[in-house]
Amino acid sequence: MLKPVLFLFFIFGCIVSFAQNGATISGRIYDGETNQPLPFASITINIENNIISGTISDEDGRFSFSGIEKENYIVKCSFVGYQTSETEMLVGELNDNFDVGKIMLSPAAEELDEVTIKAKQEIVSSDLDKRTFSMDDNIAQSGGSVLDAMKAMPGIAVTQDGKVMLRGSDKVAVLIDGKQSSLTGFGNQKGLDNIPAANIESIEIINNPSAKYDASGMAGIVNIIYKKEKEFGFNGDIGFAYGMGVFSKQKEDLPTELGSYSLNPKYIPSLNLNYRTEKFNYSLQSEILFQEKLPNNEFTTRMYDDGTNTISQVPENRTQKHYIVNGGIDYLIDENNTLTFSGVYDWEHHIDTAQVPFINMNTGQRYRYWHWNEDEITGFMSFALNYNHQFAEPGHEIDARFQFTKGWEDESYFLNDSSDVRQGQDATHIVATEYTTNIAVDYVKPLSSGRLETGLKMQWRRLPVEYTTTPGENSIIYPGIGDWSDWGEDIYAAYFNYIYEKPKLDIEGGLRVEQTNVFYSISPENIYYDENDSYNYFELFPNIRLTFKPDDKNRVSAFYNRRIDRPGEPELRIFPKYDDPELVKVGNPYLRPQFTQTFELAYKRIWQEGSLFLSAYHRLIEDAYQRVYGIDESNEDYSLINKIYQNTGSSTNTGFEIIFSQNLTKSWKLSGSFNGYNNSIDAYEGTLLFPYERPFYIEETSDKTWDGKLNNQFKFEKGWEIQLTGIYYAEKTIPQGKQLARSSIDLGIKKNVLKGKGEISFAFSDIFNDFALRQEYEGDGFKVLYENYYETQVARLGLKYKF
């Protein structure tokens, strides 16, 4: 482990990160003959002959201007006895900080050679590779989670199991304030449904990340930006929301005593506090959630070639308590150095109960009655220490971070089968603890025509799992699994990224190098996998962007990057899940990463009352991994189907995206998105190893599909706001089958009260309850219709008071 660390430090030496707001121009004034700094020189910024701002250099000859708007300027530097220097500067689109460097003033008898400097800054909230959406514009999901809010945002889709999709792919990296976080998991997005949307300022979508970002995430990055109070003194807000879910059922429950939950109540108090002084800033955000929920309501219809037809229903009736506390302290050591300590504690307990009937569709008789109860405690605690040093030149900084996270999952399953098939009781207990340590250093250096970014990162993850089974008579539990596993992943990364800017053309290029070491150790009692797995790989991840700017309102960009998606522990876990004993889900410890190359051409047009974004993209995916269905014929009493993760060869994703926004009137804004794409999956033949070796085959498929969103936002007098959102996902091809179309209509209403101190909100998602997930699969000897009518129809009424 020491060698790659030393290698990275040797290659990259001093290292860095950046995050600045607003344009700043800085430089140093020198005597052209003695090469000594000139203190108290006069510097002005001018538009033609009009002075916009002025300052004088300090004792070291340094000067800076902040808050500079987009425009063409002349920077004039003068000193008694010296010739005046005039530097031409264009503050444009990409940079926030510009270092003019040394300006040499010659004595009056000398001629001055003109220096031309051109640079630029963003003219809107985002460039072509990044789009920013304010949470203030999303009231249709107010009172909900970040995951709820993303559902209504252009260009983003949300899956049933809480994953974010960009352009048809759920391989998305989710960051918080530009960094990986325990809140969202390291690659699994596990906490998005637990982050209160009320605490979020905006969400960024980055489809083509540069080398400074981690290489994970084929489809790109979603960056969640927390609110940060800037006012001095004590301030914050307190809120409470009441919600109810599942007002109607799209499909009647199969006959059981319990059925599936409906009219599920939700109680959500929240608190946000901030106290700021000259030296310190203290923040505390918290939310408590008490609710009943239906996270899954799975109907599975299985039709076998031998004529057997069966349907089952797995309703996951959940009672949940959830507590989140997130806080931090910023210490301004001096004007150049800041130390930040932040921490998160998340604790969640839920009990899931289900009675699962199995109906013989040929006779109409219930032949099996399966009961299960899950008692699970999950959570994590995380702390991070961040040091930031600002050099004398604005925007020139170094940033060092340390983060440690401990997550845990303590899950007990109690299984009871009482039917003609078998009589028996089983139990499983799993304890998984995840330890993640991150060390990262980043550096940024503004240049006269761009900026330089470089950095390194080291990440160590360990996830030991203990698994205990208590088999009953005629147990359904697979024997010989073993009682433990241990997974680990070490990543050593370094990057270099350079941006070169001219008035009509921008070029950004970077390279990220990553050395990854992985191991998966399994209990020797395991009979399904004959050896432990370990491997390592060294990969290069380049990126390049070219942007042409004919004028201030039009942009054309071409992108290329290469990225990776690493399977996490849930995809690798060897221990099956028995919520449906005839459809067993399990991971694969031999799963390998998938690699993606993306090519994209994008265009953006901006006008006074709106904007238009067009993009055409093509992805080449190698070693894609998916869940694969396969019949398990080892049980003589009833048919089994396994659902196992497998690498499935090559595929492509080609499409185009349209995102638009237009203010139709002073009170009506229309925005939306359309993403049309073609998924092509190459034919592939492989082998399932669990619970015994058997082949599987995926046919070559090609399918054109699309999804779209339309947002109507209305702002009226007296503080009223209304949002109506329509979402439609068309039918699309998936490995071994297809996913059927789904749609949702969402409504949001917000009203300011108490002289602007208070806010009342009402949100109703999936009003017509049409957003269920339905999939059709066809394998060797069987067909499956999978319908999940989980809780998508939710209404919330919230009240927030600011102080």
Order of alpha helices (4+ residues) and beta strands (2+ residues): alpha-beta-beta-beta-beta-beta-beta-beta-beta-beta-alpha-beta-beta-beta-beta-beta-beta-beta-beta-beta-beta-beta-beta-beta-beta-beta-beta-beta-beta-alpha-beta-beta-beta-beta-beta-beta-beta-beta-beta-beta-beta-beta-beta-beta-beta-beta-beta-beta
